[in-house]
Amino acid sequence: MWIEPEEIAETLEMIGRQHLDVRTITLGLSIRSCACDDIAGLAQRVYDRVATASARLVPVADAIAREYGIPIVNKRIAVSPVAEVAASCGARDLSPVAEALDRFFVDMAPSSAPDPHLLGDFMVSGEHTLAELAEIYGVKVDENEKALTLSDYFDIHLHQAPKEGAELALDSIVLVARSLGGGRVNVVGLRLPEDEDEAPPLTRRQRARRKLADIWSQVAGV
Amino acid sequence: MQTRAILSVLGEDRVGIVAAVSQTLSANAVNIEDIRQTIISGVFSMTMLVTIDEEQAPFEQVQAALDQVAEKLSVQITLQREDVFRAMHRV
C-alpha cells in the first residue's frame, strides 16, 4: 500500500513546521531485586540498577528519533515503589535512596541532542517588527530599524542565505532562524539571556531535583 | 535486516539530483521500490520508497551519506522509516 506524496508532505510539515514530537519516553524499572537489609546497601543497589539499566537510554532514544525523523524530547526513568523494597531493611529514613537517585542524575552524562534552549525559549513569527520585540523584551533597537520585521532583520544582517539554526544577536537576546519559506526566515526562536542570579552548579542541582521530583510523582502514581 | 523507508527530496530543480541520490543509494545497497517525482513551480519534489539492507549499510550510514548529497546539491533530503507515515495516515 503506497503512501501518497501529499501524505508524506503532510507528515513532514507536521514534524518540521508544526513541531510534532514524542514528548516523553519512560523506562520503567522494577527495583525489587535491590532488597538489602541495610539502607546504604539498598541505596547503592538502586543506584547501580538504574545506572546499568539506563546506560543506553539516551543514545538509543536519540537513534530511534533520528530513524523515525521525530524528535523525542524527554527521556524519563520511573522506578517501582521504594517503600516496597525498603521494607527489607527496616530503616525509618529512606532519604539515602532518594539521594542515590539524585546522585545518579547529577552524574549522568548530558544528552548529545542539542539543548532546546539553544533553539530559543520562545518562537515568534517573522512578521513581527523589532519595535514590538523591544516593547515586550525591553531590548534596545536602533530608531531607524524599529519598523523592520524579524524576516527583514535576517535579510539585512545575515551575510549568507539563511539556514535553519542561523543566529543573529539583537541587543541582549539572540534570534535563531527556526523555519524558512521562500528563502526567508518565517519563524524565529528567541533565546533570552541566562538568568544571572543562578550560578551554573545551582541550576544543575535544581535540574536534578526537578528530575527527582518527577520520579517521585511517577513512583506515587505506580 | 531489511528496513523499508521513505526518502523525500525537496529543493530547487537542477541537473543531477536523481543521479546523485540514486548513486548514493546504490553505493549503500539500498533498493528503490518506487519513485514519484514532480516539479511544482520550479520546486523539485521526489518521494521514494526504498528498502535498506541494514547488514550491508546501517540506517545511520545511509542517512549520513544522503546528508552529504543534500549539502552538495543544496536540497533537503529526509530519510525516515516507513512506519511513521503508515501510522500517521492509515487506520
Interface residues (C-beta under 8 A of the other chain):
Chain A: M1 W2 I3 P5 E7 I8 A9 E10 T11 L12 M14 A63 R66 E67 Y68 G69 I70
Chain B: I6 S8 D34 R36 T38 S45 T47 L49 F59 E60 Q63 T78 L79 Q80 R81 E82 D83 V84 F85 R86 M88 H89 R90
